[in-house]
């Protein structure tokens, strides 16, 4: 299902879960040394993305 159709999940490619509190995660790079940035495909911040329920139901109706 996932390899056949990449629209099963809505990929989230902008955002992060960086620490924003100076007292818990100081950094010299303007961001944070703690946390992850989102990326294309699977990433630690958003996983596979948000489910596209309509496409999942279509797949289930077709394949079950």
Beta strands, then each sheet from edge to edge (+ up, - down):
strand 1: 9-10
strand 2: 50-51
sheet 1: 1+ 2-
end
